[in-house]
Amino acid sequence: MGRTNPTYRDAVRATEDRWADYRRALRRRDRPHFDRLFEHARAHADAGGYLNHQFAEILILVSVALEQERRIASLEERLEARGDGE
């Protein structure tokens, strides 16, 4: 038997395609940030594919949140190393 859900990578691609009109309507300066969200989602394709969740959008959001959490932690570490942290 095959999978009943599309692969995570296919789901990310399809979701990005569905949001294409929204992306086009964004200001030019916001488009790279929007694109980065999907880069974050693709960065966790192995984990997303392993889970094979029925609602890929949830996996996409968790992947984005995870990458943003990593970036925040990295920035906090840099601030602490400079002595600017609390």
C-alpha positions as CSV (number, residue, x, y, z in Angstrom):
1,M,0.0,0.0,0.0
2,G,1.1,3.5,-0.7
3,R,0.8,6.7,1.3
4,T,-2.6,8.2,1.6
5,N,-1.1,11.7,2.1
6,P,1.2,13.6,-0.3
7,T,4.8,13.7,0.7
8,Y,5.8,16.6,2.9
9,R,7.9,18.2,0.2
10,D,4.9,18.0,-2.2
11,A,2.7,19.5,0.4
12,V,5.1,22.4,1.0
13,R,5.3,23.0,-2.7
14,A,1.5,23.0,-3.1
15,T,1.0,25.3,-0.1
16,E,3.6,27.7,-1.5
17,D,1.8,27.6,-4.9
18,R,-1.6,28.4,-3.2
19,W,0.0,31.4,-1.5
20,A,1.5,32.8,-4.8
21,D,-1.1,35.5,-5.2
22,Y,-0.6,36.7,-1.7
23,R,3.2,36.8,-2.3
24,R,2.7,38.8,-5.5
25,A,0.5,41.3,-3.5
26,L,3.2,41.8,-0.9
27,R,5.5,44.8,-1.0
28,R,8.7,44.0,-2.8
29,R,10.7,44.4,0.4
30,D,8.5,41.7,2.2
31,R,8.8,39.0,-0.5
32,P,12.3,37.7,0.6
33,H,11.0,37.3,4.1
34,F,7.9,35.4,2.9
35,D,10.2,33.2,0.8
36,R,12.4,32.5,3.8
37,L,9.4,31.1,5.6
38,F,9.1,28.4,3.0
39,E,12.8,27.8,3.1
40,H,12.5,27.1,6.8
41,A,9.7,24.7,6.1
42,R,11.8,22.8,3.5
43,A,14.7,22.7,5.9
44,H,12.8,20.3,8.0
45,A,11.5,18.1,5.2
46,D,13.0,14.9,6.7
47,A,11.2,15.3,10.0
48,G,8.0,16.4,8.2
49,G,8.1,13.4,5.9
50,Y,8.7,11.1,8.8
51,L,5.7,12.3,10.7
52,N,3.5,12.3,7.6
53,H,0.8,14.4,9.3
54,Q,-2.6,14.7,7.8
55,F,-2.4,18.5,7.8
56,A,0.9,19.6,6.3
57,E,0.2,23.2,7.2
58,I,0.7,22.4,10.8
59,L,4.1,20.9,10.1
60,I,5.0,23.9,8.0
61,L,4.1,26.3,10.8
62,V,6.1,24.2,13.4
63,S,9.1,24.1,11.1
64,V,8.9,27.9,10.7
65,A,8.6,28.4,14.4
66,L,11.5,26.1,15.1
67,E,13.8,28.0,12.7
68,Q,12.7,31.3,14.2
69,E,13.4,29.9,17.6
70,R,16.9,28.9,16.6
71,R,17.5,32.4,15.2
72,I,16.3,34.0,18.3
73,A,18.5,31.8,20.5
74,S,21.5,32.5,18.3
75,L,20.9,36.3,18.5
76,E,20.5,36.0,22.3
77,E,23.8,34.1,22.6
78,R,25.5,36.8,20.5
79,L,24.1,39.5,22.7
80,E,25.2,37.7,25.9
81,A,28.7,37.2,24.5
82,R,28.9,41.0,23.8
83,G,27.7,41.7,27.4
84,D,24.5,43.4,26.2
85,G,22.2,40.8,27.5
86,E,20.3,41.0,30.8
